[in-house]
Amino acid sequence: MSWGLLGPPLVNWIRARPGWLRPAGRQWGRCWLGSEDVDIPNRRILITGATGLLGRAVYKEFKENNWHAVGCGYSRARPKFEQVNLLDPAAIRDIIQDFQPHVIVHCAAERRPDVVDSQPDAATQLNVAASGNLAKEAAAVGAFLIYISTDYVFDGTNPPYKEGDAPNPLNFYGKTKLDGERAVLENNEGAAVLRIPILYGEVEKLDESAVTILFDKVQFSNKSANMDHWQQRFPTHVKDVARVCRQLTEKRMQDPSIKGTFHWSGNEQMTKYEMACAIADAFNLPSSHLRPIPRLERWRGALSANYIWRDGLGHISPTLTWLLSSMFSSPQDWTIVTRATWDCP
């Protein structure tokens, strides 16, 4: 079978350019969120976590569509972005009062499982308290806030999940993100919560994405690796999420009723084992050392995106395998990036 430019579902993400997007054919939201121009002079947006995988994509998306974008980070912020300690309420207040953004996209979060579990108080401060403070300061200047959340607010027992379904997080990370949602909406009734699944995209280091980090397991074919083959995930390209943020924002500029909770997800279902095999296939690497570990009960974290798809928003990138090769031209490139990361202080 010839798949043409787009190729089969996941297999083609690694072999294409992430900029090649196709209409998804699904719709999201209560209103039309198409590609019409929104003429707002001097549109200003503040992106938190702009040094991260999603934050970089959001910053780029808005900059390329004529927004005055300011990104903030902390340890990696300088020189491109503003250095802001989100754990300091005064620092949050200062940058918002000084910049006076029309929109804030809150991408910053503690997502690393080992850090969340070993430092629960610190994770709660960033994922919950800082989010609530940001929402309060956004409301004070009339800025529209988009809080990035996760499918981990659900237990995976009854997908696909709609926006109104009751959350039930199974791990502490999911709990902090759910508490962050509540803190945001309590402090800013005009805010939006955007829940998304596992992300991939153009990484600066492999551990930025739960997809690309699998390359470490794939490349060492002389060592057997057990791989989860039961937890169903929906890998989603950060460029698609960034576009949704912009379209949602521009529609909100026209319609103040755009608020509340939204879901966005890719439409390709995969286990970690299947993602690793896709990486191996894309780079002509062996996969016989990858051992699928099944389980009778599957965690299925699918998010129903019909709420926004219904009225025409968004694109979904070509499949995972097709796009991986756009980030690195060869497996050697991935190894270089990994080594450079290890050599950094």
FIMIVO-428581 format. One line per 5 residues: number of its first residue (from 1); their letters; for each residue x, y, z of N, C-alpha, C, O. Coordinates in steps of 0.02 Angstrom, whole numbers, m for minus. Layout:
REM FIMIVO-428581
NUM> A> X:Y:Z:X:Y:Z:X:Y:Z:X:Y:Z | ...
This chain:
REM FIMIVO-428581
1> MSWGL> 42:m60:0:0:0:0:44:62:0:93:66:37 | 25:111:m41:62:174:m42:26:225:2:m33:239:m8 | 62:253:51:33:301:97:44:372:74:17:419:105 | 84:382:21:96:450:m3:134:491:48:176:465:85 | 120:557:48:158:603:91:146:591:164:192:594:204
6> LGPPL> 84:578:183:68:574:254:86:508:286:104:505:344 | 79:454:248:99:390:275:50:361:324:m2:391:338 | 66:301:352:21:268:399:20:304:465:62:348:477 | m26:287:509:m35:325:571:28:345:607:51:400:595 | 58:307:650:117:332:688:180:331:647:225:373:656
11> VNWIR> 184:284:601:248:271:569:273:331:531:333:338:521 | 228:375:510:252:430:469:274:492:508:304:537:478 | 260:496:572:281:557:607:357:566:604:381:622:599 | 394:513:607:466:519:612:497:537:545:555:557:543 | 460:530:490:492:539:425:474:604:391:489:612:331
16> ARPGW> 444:651:424:423:711:391:444:772:428:478:768:480 | 425:829:403:439:892:437:381:909:481:323:903:459 | 393:930:543:338:944:588:293:1000:563:237:1008:587 | 317:1040:515:276:1094:489:222:1070:442:175:1107:427 | 227:1008:417:176:982:371:118:957:413:122:905:446
21> LRPAG> 63:995:411:5:977:451:m53:962:405:m60:992:352 | m94:917:426:m153:901:386:m216:917:425:m216:912:487 | m271:936:391:m333:947:428:m353:883:462:m349:828:434 | m375:889:523:m391:830:562:m460:804:547:m474:745:558 | m504:846:524:m572:825:510:m616:821:571:m674:801:566
26> RQWGR> m588:840:629:m628:842:690:m634:914:711:m597:958:687 | m679:927:755:m690:996:776:m693:999:851:m709:951:886 | m677:1059:877:m669:1066:949:m699:1132:972:m682:1184:944 | m743:1130:1021:m766:1192:1051:m838:1208:1038:m871:1176:998 | m862:1258:1074:m931:1279:1067:m940:1329:1011:m996:1348:995
31> CWLGS> m886:1350:980:m890:1404:932:m841:1392:876:m797:1349:880 | m849:1432:822:m803:1426:766:m735:1452:785:m728:1509:808 | m684:1410:777:m616:1429:793:m573:1418:732:m523:1381:734 | m591:1448:678:m557:1438:615:m495:1481:608:m468:1505:658 | m473:1490:547:m410:1525:536:m419:1597:515:m373:1628:489
36> EDVDI> m479:1625:527:m490:1694:508:m444:1741:547:m428:1727:605 | m424:1795:516:m380:1843:549:m418:1880:603:m477:1897:595 | m385:1893:658:m413:1933:712:m370:1995:718:m312:1990:737 | m397:2053:702:m359:2115:701:m361:2149:769:m409:2185:784 | m310:2137:809:m305:2168:875:m238:2203:878:m186:2170:882
41> PNRRI> m237:2270:877:m173:2306:876:m131:2289:938:m157:2284:994 | m66:2280:927:m19:2270:982:m40:2213:1029:m39:2221:1090 | m59:2157:999:m80:2100:1040:m20:2075:1080:33:2061:1052 | m29:2069:1145:26:2050:1189:10:1984:1224:m45:1975:1251 | 58:1939:1224:49:1874:1257:110:1858:1299:167:1870:1278
46> LITGA> 98:1831:1358:151:1808:1403:147:1732:1407:93:1704:1419 | 203:1698:1396:206:1625:1399:251:1605:1456:310:1622:1456 | 225:1568:1505:267:1540:1557:295:1473:1534:266:1440:1491 | 352:1454:1562:383:1392:1540:405:1394:1468:404:1343:1434 | 425:1454:1444:441:1463:1373:505:1428:1352:518:1422:1293
51> TGLLG> 544:1405:1400:605:1368:1383:592:1293:1373:636:1257:1351 | 532:1270:1390:517:1199:1385:491:1179:1317:483:1220:1273 | 478:1115:1309:458:1086:1245:395:1120:1218:394:1143:1161 | 342:1122:1258:280:1154:1236:286:1230:1235:263:1262:1187 | 317:1259:1285:324:1331:1288:358:1360:1228:338:1413:1203
56> RAVYK> 411:1327:1204:446:1352:1144:400:1352:1083:401:1398:1043 | 360:1299:1077:314:1295:1020:260:1348:1024:242:1378:973 | 234:1361:1084:183:1412:1092:212:1481:1077:181:1521:1042 | 271:1495:1102:304:1559:1089:313:1569:1014:297:1623:988 | 337:1519:980:349:1524:908:284:1534:869:281:1574:823
61> EFKEN> 233:1497:888:168:1502:854:140:1573:857:117:1600:807 | 142:1603:915:115:1671:922:160:1723:889:135:1769:857 | 226:1716:895:272:1763:862:261:1762:787:262:1815:755 | 253:1703:759:246:1698:686:178:1721:662:167:1727:601 | 132:1735:707:66:1760:688:54:1830:716:m2:1848:735
66> NWHAV> 107:1869:718:104:1941:731:81:1960:801:49:2011:810 | 97:1919:849:86:1936:919:151:1962:949:205:1940:931 | 145:2009:995:203:2031:1035:209:1982:1092:173:1987:1142 | 254:1934:1085:260:1879:1133:320:1890:1179:374:1907:1157 | 308:1880:1243:362:1879:1293:359:1812:1328:308:1792:1355
71> GCGYS> 415:1778:1329:420:1714:1364:457:1722:1429:501:1764:1435 | 440:1681:1477:477:1682:1540:495:1611:1560:459:1563:1546 | 551:1606:1594:575:1543:1620:613:1557:1684:607:1610:1714 | 653:1509:1704:692:1521:1764:766:1502:1753:806:1546:1736 | 783:1440:1761:854:1421:1758:883:1428:1687:942:1440:1680
76> RARPK> 841:1420:1635:865:1424:1566:840:1486:1530:844:1489:1468 | 815:1535:1566:781:1591:1534:826:1635:1492:810:1651:1435 | 882:1656:1520:925:1705:1486:964:1673:1429:982:1615:1433 | 977:1712:1375:960:1783:1365:895:1795:1328:873:1852:1323 | 863:1742:1302:806:1752:1257:743:1772:1295:703:1811:1270
81> FEQVN> 734:1744:1355:671:1753:1391:682:1790:1457:739:1796:1481 | 627:1812:1486:630:1845:1551:638:1792:1606:607:1738:1603 | 680:1806:1654:688:1761:1711:639:1780:1766:643:1834:1794 | 592:1735:1780:539:1749:1829:532:1688:1875:525:1632:1851 | 535:1700:1939:524:1647:1988:449:1643:2003:423:1685:2039
86> LLDPA> 416:1594:1975:344:1588:1982:323:1571:2054:264:1576:2071 | 371:1550:2095:355:1536:2165:351:1600:2207:333:1599:2265 | 370:1657:2176:369:1722:2210:309:1762:2185:310:1787:2128 | 256:1769:2225:196:1806:2202:213:1877:2178:181:1902:2132 | 261:1909:2209:279:1977:2189:309:1977:2119:297:2024:2080
91> AIRDI> 349:1926:2102:379:1922:2036:325:1912:1983:329:1941:1928 | 275:1871:1998:219:1862:1952:182:1928:1941:168:1947:1885 | 168:1961:1996:132:2025:1992:171:2076:1951:143:2113:1911 | 236:2080:1962:277:2130:1929:277:2122:1853:267:2170:1816 | 288:2060:1829:293:2052:1757:226:2063:1723:223:2089:1667
96> IQDFQ> 172:2043:1756:106:2054:1727:87:2128:1727:60:2153:1678 | 101:2162:1781:86:2233:1785:129:2273:1736:105:2321:1705 | 192:2253:1728:236:2289:1683:219:2277:1609:218:2324:1569 | 205:2215:1592:193:2197:1522:121:2208:1500:108:2222:1442 | 73:2201:1546:2:2210:1532:m20:2165:1473:m44:2191:1422
101> PHVIV> m12:2100:1480:m30:2055:1424:m106:2051:1414:m145:2058:1461 | m125:2039:1351:m195:2023:1336:m209:1950:1353:m264:1931:1371 | m156:1909:1346:m163:1836:1353:m102:1808:1390:m47:1833:1382 | m114:1757:1431:m60:1720:1463:m72:1645:1450:m126:1620:1463 | m21:1611:1424:m24:1538:1418:25:1509:1469:85:1520:1465
106> HCAAE> m3:1472:1516:36:1447:1574:59:1376:1560:23:1328:1576 | 119:1370:1531:147:1304:1515:192:1276:1570:204:1216:1573 | 216:1320:1614:263:1298:1666:230:1249:1714:174:1260:1737 | 266:1195:1730:241:1146:1778:299:1100:1797:348:1093:1760 | 292:1068:1854:338:1014:1872:306:949:1850:257:926:1881
111> RRPDV> 333:919:1798:304:858:1770:347:796:1781:324:740:1769 | 409:806:1803:455:749:1810:432:704:1868:429:727:1925 | 415:641:1854:387:598:1906:432:591:1967:407:591:2024 | 498:585:1957:542:576:2014:543:638:2059:547:632:2120 | 540:697:2028:541:759:2067:474:769:2102:472:788:2161
116> VDSQP> 419:756:2066:353:764:2096:346:719:2158:320:741:2209 | 369:657:2152:361:610:2207:410:623:2265:392:614:2323 | 470:645:2248:520:656:2301:515:725:2333:538:735:2389 | 485:772:2297:478:841:2323:406:864:2315:392:912:2278 | 359:831:2349:288:847:2339:270:919:2357:228:949:2324
121> DAATQ> 301:946:2408:285:1015:2427:306:1065:2373:269:1111:2356 | 366:1055:2345:390:1099:2292:347:1092:2229:331:1142:2197 | 327:1030:2213:284:1020:2155:216:1053:2164:189:1082:2118 | 189:1049:2224:125:1081:2239:131:1157:2234:85:1190:2210 | 186:1185:2258:196:1257:2254:194:1281:2181:163:1333:2167
126> LNVAA> 227:1245:2136:229:1266:2067:165:1250:2030:138:1293:1995 | 141:1189:2037:83:1167:1997:17:1195:2023:m31:1201:1984 | 14:1212:2087:m50:1234:2116:m46:1307:2138:m81:1350:2110 | m4:1322:2187:m3:1389:2215:17:1442:2163:m16:1494:2158 | 69:1429:2125:91:1478:2075:38:1487:2021:29:1542:1996
131> SGNLA> 3:1433:2004:m50:1438:1953:m108:1481:1978:m135:1521:1940 | m126:1473:2042:m178:1515:2070:m158:1588:2073:m199:1631:2057 | m96:1602:2092:m72:1671:2093:m72:1702:2023:m91:1760:2014 | m50:1663:1974:m49:1686:1905:m120:1703:1881:m131:1754:1848 | m167:1660:1898:m237:1672:1878:m264:1735:1909:m300:1774:1877
136> KEAAA> m248:1746:1972:m272:1807:2007:m243:1870:1975:m280:1918:1965 | m179:1869:1960:m148:1928:1930:m172:1938:1858:m177:1995:1835 | m185:1884:1823:m213:1890:1755:m281:1924:1757:m296:1967:1716 | m322:1903:1805:m389:1934:1812:m384:2008:1827:m426:2047:1805 | m333:2027:1865:m326:2097:1886:m313:2143:1827:m332:2202:1829
141> VGAFL> m282:2118:1773:m269:2160:1714:m314:2141:1656:m306:2168:1601 | m361:2095:1667:m408:2076:1615:m378:2031:1562:m402:2030:1505 | m325:1993:1579:m293:1949:1531:m328:1881:1529:m349:1855:1580 | m334:1854:1470:m361:1786:1460:m306:1736:1475:m253:1738:1444 | m318:1691:1521:m269:1641:1542:m287:1572:1517:m344:1549:1526
146> IYIST> m239:1539:1485:m246:1468:1467:m199:1428:1512:m138:1437:1509 | m228:1384:1552:m189:1341:1597:m182:1273:1564:m232:1239:1550 | m120:1251:1552:m107:1187:1520:m111:1132:1573:m74:1133:1622 | m156:1084:1563:m165:1029:1609:m152:963:1573:m120:963:1520 | m175:908:1599:m154:842:1576:m210:791:1579:m259:799:1616
151> DYVFD> m203:737:1540:m251:682:1544:m242:641:1607:m284:598:1622 | m189:653:1645:m178:617:1707:m226:638:1763:m223:611:1818 | m269:685:1749:m321:701:1798:m375:646:1799:m418:646:1843 | m373:601:1750:m421:545:1746:m387:479:1764:m326:473:1762 | m428:430:1783:m400:365:1803:m394:315:1746:m366:261:1755
156> GTNPP> m419:332:1686:m411:289:1628:m458:231:1624:m448:186:1583 | m509:229:1666:m554:170:1666:m612:175:1617:m643:125:1602 | m627:236:1593:m687:243:1551:m677:297:1498:m714:346:1497 | m629:288:1453:m618:339:1401:m666:329:1343:m701:277:1341 | m670:375:1296:m635:440:1296:m670:489:1343:m731:490:1348
161> YKEGD> m630:530:1376:m655:575:1426:m677:642:1395:m641:672:1355 | m737:663:1416:m762:728:1396:m745:779:1450:m726:761:1506 | m752:843:1432:m733:895:1479:m772:893:1544:m745:912:1596 | m834:871:1542:m875:870:1601:m870:808:1644:m901:803:1696 | m830:759:1621:m823:697:1660:m784:709:1724:m740:752:1728
166> APNPL> m802:670:1776:m771:680:1842:m699:656:1841:m685:599:1822 | m652:699:1862:m582:678:1866:m571:630:1924:m608:630:1973 | m518:590:1918:m498:545:1973:m425:527:1962:m410:472:1940 | m379:573:1979:m308:559:1966:m282:502:2008:m300:494:2066 | m237:462:1978:m209:404:2013:m140:417:2040:m115:379:2082
171> NFYGK> m107:471:2018:m40:485:2044:m37:557:2069:m83:597:2058 | 17:574:2103:22:639:2134:28:695:2083:3:750:2093 | 62:681:2027:66:731:1974:m4:750:1949:m20:809:1943 | m45:700:1935:m113:713:1912:m153:752:1964:m194:795:1946 | m142:737:2027:m178:772:2080:m157:846:2082:m200:890:2089
176> TKLDG> m92:859:2076:m70:929:2078:m97:968:2018:m114:1027:2024 | m101:936:1960:m127:972:1902:m202:984:1908:m227:1036:1887 | m238:936:1937:m309:947:1949:m319:1003:2000:m363:1046:1991 | m280:1002:2053:m285:1056:2102:m266:1123:2071:m294:1175:2089 | m219:1122:2024:m201:1182:1988:m259:1208:1946:m271:1269:1943
181> ERAVL> m295:1163:1912:m354:1183:1875:m403:1220:1920:m429:1273:1903 | m416:1190:1978:m465:1220:2024:m441:1287:2050:m481:1334:2056 | m376:1293:2064:m349:1357:2088:m356:1411:2035:m371:1468:2050 | m345:1392:1973:m351:1440:1917:m422:1464:1910:m435:1524:1906 | m469:1418:1907:m539:1436:1895:m570:1472:1955:m616:1512:1947
186> ENNEG> m546:1457:2015:m571:1492:2074:m547:1565:2076:m583:1609:2100 | m488:1577:2049:m459:1644:2051:m472:1684:1987:m459:1744:1985 | m498:1651:1936:m509:1685:1872:m563:1649:1834:m550:1601:1798 | m625:1672:1841:m681:1636:1811:m682:1640:1735:m718:1603:1703 | m642:1684:1707:m639:1690:1634:m583:1650:1603:m571:1654:1543
191> AAVLR> m547:1610:1643:m490:1572:1618:m512:1510:1580:m570:1489:1584 | m465:1480:1544:m476:1416:1510:m426:1365:1534:m368:1381:1546 | m448:1304:1540:m405:1246:1556:m401:1204:1493:m452:1185:1465 | m341:1189:1470:m331:1148:1411:m294:1084:1432:m235:1086:1447 | m331:1028:1431:m301:963:1449:m273:930:1387:m305:927:1335
196> IPILY> m212:905:1393:m177:874:1336:m143:810:1359:m131:801:1419 | m128:764:1313:m95:701:1331:m19:706:1324:9:760:1329 | 14:650:1313:86:647:1305:108:687:1244:75:685:1192 | 163:725:1250:185:770:1197:250:749:1166:291:715:1197 | 259:769:1102:324:761:1069:333:822:1024:287:860:1012
201> GEVEK> 394:830:999:409:887:955:484:895:950:522:848:964 | 506:954:930:577:967:920:610:978:988:603:1030:1019 | 647:927:1011:675:929:1078:746:958:1077:781:953:1027 | 766:987:1133:835:1008:1143:875:954:1178:936:951:1173 | 840:911:1215:870:852:1246:817:798:1249:757:813:1252
206> LDESA> 838:736:1248:792:681:1240:741:676:1296:684:656:1284 | 760:695:1357:713:685:1413:660:740:1417:621:741:1465 | 658:785:1368:604:835:1367:537:803:1349:485:830:1366 | 539:746:1316:477:714:1294:478:641:1315:530:607:1309 | 421:616:1338:415:546:1356:417:501:1294:423:440:1300
211> VTILF> 413:531:1234:420:493:1172:494:487:1154:520:432:1146 | 528:544:1148:598:542:1124:645:509:1174:697:483:1155 | 628:511:1238:673:480:1288:678:404:1277:724:372:1302 | 630:376:1241:631:304:1227:690:285:1182:708:226:1179 | 720:334:1148:777:318:1105:834:287:1144:872:247:1117
216> DKVQF> 841:306:1208:893:275:1249:885:200:1253:934:163:1252 | 823:177:1257:810:105:1260:820:72:1191:843:15:1187 | 803:109:1139:807:82:1071:879:73:1048:896:21:1019 | 922:122:1062:988:122:1031:1035:69:1059:1082:48:1025 | 1024:47:1121:1068:m3:1151:1039:m73:1140:1009:m103:1185
221> SNKSA> 1048:m98:1079:1016:m161:1059:1049:m222:1091:1022:m277:1086 | 1106:m213:1123:1140:m270:1156:1112:m282:1226:1136:m327:1261 | 1063:m242:1246:1035:m248:1313:960:m253:1309:927:m209:1281 | 932:m307:1336:860:m316:1336:824:m261:1375:848:m240:1428 | 767:m238:1349:730:m184:1381:656:m202:1385:624:m213:1334
226> NMDHW> 630:m205:1445:559:m216:1455:520:m152:1440:538:m98:1466 | 468:m157:1400:430:m98:1380:356:m108:1394:327:m160:1377 | 326:m59:1424:254:m58:1438:215:m68:1373:222:m28:1326 | 174:m120:1371:132:m132:1311:59:m138:1331:21:m177:1302 | 39:m99:1381:m31:m101:1402:m60:m31:1411:m120:m22:1400
231> QQRFP> m20:18:1431:m46:85:1442:m54:121:1375:m5:133:1340 | m116:137:1359:m131:168:1294:m124:244:1298:m156:276:1339 | m81:272:1256:m70:344:1254:m85:371:1185:m90:334:1136 | m93:436:1181:m108:470:1118:m57:525:1106:m70:583:1121 | 3:507:1079:55:557:1070:32:615:1027:2:605:974
236> THVKD> 46:676:1049:20:737:1018:77:786:1007:118:798:1051 | 80:814:947:134:859:929:123:927:962:68:954:961 | 177:956:990:171:1020:1024:150:1076:976:118:1124:997 | 166:1069:913:146:1121:865:71:1124:858:42:1177:849 | 38:1066:861:m35:1064:858:m65:1097:920:m114:1135:915
241> VARVC> m37:1083:978:m62:1113:1040:m52:1189:1038:m96:1227:1058 | 5:1211:1013:19:1283:1008:m32:1317:962:m56:1372:977 | m48:1284:907:m97:1313:861:m166:1318:893:m201:1368:885 | m185:1266:930:m248:1268:966:m249:1326:1015:m299:1362:1021 | m194:1336:1051:m191:1392:1099:m202:1459:1063:m239:1502:1087
246> RQLTE> m171:1467:1005:m178:1530:969:m249:1539:943:m279:1593:949 | m277:1487:913:m344:1493:885:m396:1504:940:m443:1543:932 | m387:1469:995:m432:1478:1052:m427:1550:1078:m477:1582:1094 | m366:1575:1081:m355:1644:1104:m387:1695:1057:m421:1741:1080 | m376:1687:993:m402:1736:945:m478:1734:942:m510:1786:931
251> KRMQD> m507:1676:953:m580:1674:957:m604:1708:1020:m655:1742:1020 | m567:1699:1075:m586:1732:1137:m584:1808:1130:m624:1843:1161 | m538:1834:1089:m535:1906:1078:m600:1932:1046:m617:1990:1053 | m635:1888:1011:m699:1906:980:m759:1887:1022:m812:1919:1017 | m751:1836:1064:m808:1809:1100:m788:1795:1173:m756:1744:1186
256> PSIKG> m805:1839:1219:m785:1830:1290:m815:1769:1324:m794:1751:1379 | m863:1736:1291:m892:1676:1322:m846:1615:1316:m860:1562:1345 | m791:1622:1279:m744:1566:1271:m704:1559:1336:m658:1598:1348 | m721:1510:1376:m687:1498:1439:m706:1428:1463:m746:1394:1432 | m677:1407:1519:m693:1340:1546:m641:1289:1525:m583:1305:1513
261> TFHWS> m662:1226:1521:m617:1170:1510:m622:1143:1440:m677:1134:1414 | m565:1129:1409:m561:1102:1342:m512:1044:1341:m467:1039:1382 | m522:999:1292:m476:943:1282:m446:947:1212:m479:967:1164 | m383:929:1207:m351:922:1141:m307:860:1141:m271:848:1189 | m310:821:1087:m272:760:1083:m259:740:1011:m300:754:967
266> GNEQM> m202:709:999:m191:675:937:m239:616:932:m272:598:981 | m244:586:873:m292:532:865:m260:464:854:m293:417:831 | m195:458:869:m159:396:859:m144:363:926:m109:392:968 | m169:303:936:m164:268:1000:m104:221:999:m97:181:953 | m60:226:1050:0:185:1052:20:169:1123:5:207:1170
271> TKYEM> 53:112:1132:86:97:1196:158:120:1192:183:138:1138 | 192:119:1249:263:138:1250:303:91:1206:349:112:1171 | 287:26:1207:322:m22:1165:313:m5:1091:360:m8:1053 | 252:12:1072:239:29:1001:276:93:980:300:97:924 | 280:141:1026:318:202:1010:392:186:1001:424:212:955
276> ACAIA> 419:143:1044:490:125:1038:503:88:973:554:99:940 | 458:43:954:465:7:890:461:55:831:496:45:781 | 419:106:836:414:155:783:480:193:775:501:207:719 | 511:210:830:576:244:828:628:198:796:667:219:753 | 629:135:816:676:87:787:666:79:712:714:79:674
281> DAFNL> 603:74:691:588:67:620:611:128:580:637:121:525 | 600:187:608:617:248:573:691:255:559:712:282:508 | 732:229:605:804:236:598:838:170:581:899:163:587 | 798:122:558:825:57:538:869:25:592:922:m2:579 | 844:29:653:878:m1:710:841:m64:731:781:m70:720
286> PSSHL> 877:m113:760:843:m174:782:795:m160:840:807:m114:880 | 743:m199:843:695:m192:898:684:m258:935:641:m262:979 | 722:m310:916:712:m375:947:729:m375:1021:706:m419:1058 | 769:m327:1043:787:m324:1114:733:m291:1156:736:m291:1218 | 683:m262:1123:627:m230:1159:575:m283:1176:550:m317:1132
291> RPIPR> 560:m291:1239:515:m344:1262:449:m313:1286:448:m278:1336 | 394:m327:1251:329:m299:1272:304:m332:1335:302:m394:1341 | 285:m292:1383:257:m316:1446:183:m299:1448:165:m241:1459 | 140:m349:1439:68:m335:1438:38:m336:1508:70:m357:1556 | m23:m311:1512:m61:m315:1575:m134:m323:1556:m157:m298:1505
296> LERWR> m171:m359:1597:m240:m373:1580:m282:m310:1577:m321:m301:1530 | m275:m267:1627:m314:m206:1628:m273:m149:1600:m216:m138:1620 | m302:m113:1552:m265:m59:1520:m288:9:1547:m347:23:1553 | m237:51:1562:m252:121:1577:m262:156:1510:m217:156:1467 | m320:185:1500:m336:215:1436:m354:288:1448:m409:304:1470
301> GALSA> m307:332:1433:m316:402:1450:m341:445:1393:m323:504:1389 | m381:417:1349:m403:456:1291:m446:515:1311:m491:509:1353 | m431:572:1280:m471:632:1290:m515:642:1229:m491:640:1173 | m579:653:1240:m623:670:1185:m615:744:1168:m627:787:1210 | m595:758:1107:m585:828:1086:m645:855:1048:m639:908:1016
306> NYIWR> m702:821:1050:m759:842:1011:m785:911:1028:m814:945:986 | m774:933:1090:m800:997:1113:m774:1055:1071:m810:1102:1057 | m710:1050:1051:m681:1102:1009:m683:1082:936:m695:1125:893 | m671:1018:921:m673:995:851:m739:1011:818:m742:1026:759 | m793:1008:856:m860:1014:829:m868:1077:786:m907:1078:739
311> DGLGH> m830:1129:802:m838:1192:766:m776:1211:726:m768:1269:706 | m732:1163:713:m683:1173:660:m613:1193:679:m576:1214:634 | m592:1188:741:m524:1208:759:m474:1154:744:m488:1094:750 | m415:1176:723:m357:1134:731:m336:1090:674:m374:1075:627 | m276:1069:680:m245:1020:636:m211:967:680:m193:981:737
316> ISPTL> m203:907:652:m163:856:685:m104:840:640:m112:829:580 | m45:840:669:16:828:630:16:758:601:m18:713:625 | 55:748:548:66:680:523:93:637:580:114:661:632 | 94:572:567:103:525:622:173:525:652:220:553:624 | 178:493:710:238:498:752:301:476:715:351:512:717
321> TWLLS> 300:420:682:360:395:648:382:443:593:442:454:584 | 334:472:558:350:518:503:385:580:529:429:607:495 | 366:603:587:392:667:612:457:660:651:494:709:655 | 471:602:680:532:596:720:594:611:679:640:643:703 | 595:589:616:654:599:575:663:672:555:716:690:530
326> SMFSS> 613:714:566:620:784:551:661:820:604:690:873:591 | 664:792:664:700:825:718:774:808:716:816:850:732 | 790:747:695:859:725:691:867:685:627:825:642:612 | 919:699:589:927:666:525:952:594:531:946:555:484 | 980:576:589:1005:509:598:1008:492:672:1005:537:714
331> PQDWT> 1013:428:689:1019:409:759:1080:441:792:1080:455:852 | 1133:453:752:1193:484:781:1177:553:809:1205:573:860 | 1132:590:776:1113:656:801:1082:650:870:1096:692:913 | 1041:600:881:1010:590:946:1063:576:999:1059:601:1055 | 1113:535:980:1166:518:1027:1206:580:1046:1224:589:1104
336> IVTRA> 1220:623:997:1257:684:1011:1219:728:1059:1248:755:1107 | 1154:736:1048:1114:777:1092:1115:749:1163:1122:786:1212 | 1108:683:1168:1107:652:1234:1174:662:1270:1175:679:1329 | 1229:653:1234:1294:662:1266:1304:734:1287:1331:747:1341 | 1282:781:1244:1290:852:1262:1251:868:1325:1274:908:1366
341> TWDCP> 1193:837:1331:1152:849:1391:1187:822:1453:1188:854:1505 | 1215:762:1446:1249:732:1504:1310:773:1524:1327:776:1583 | 1343:805:1475:1404:843:1490:1389:911:1521:1435:943:1547 | 1327:933:1519:1310:998:1546:1311:995:1622:1295:944:1651 | 1330:1051:1656:1329:1052:1729:1258:1050:1756:1249:1050:1817
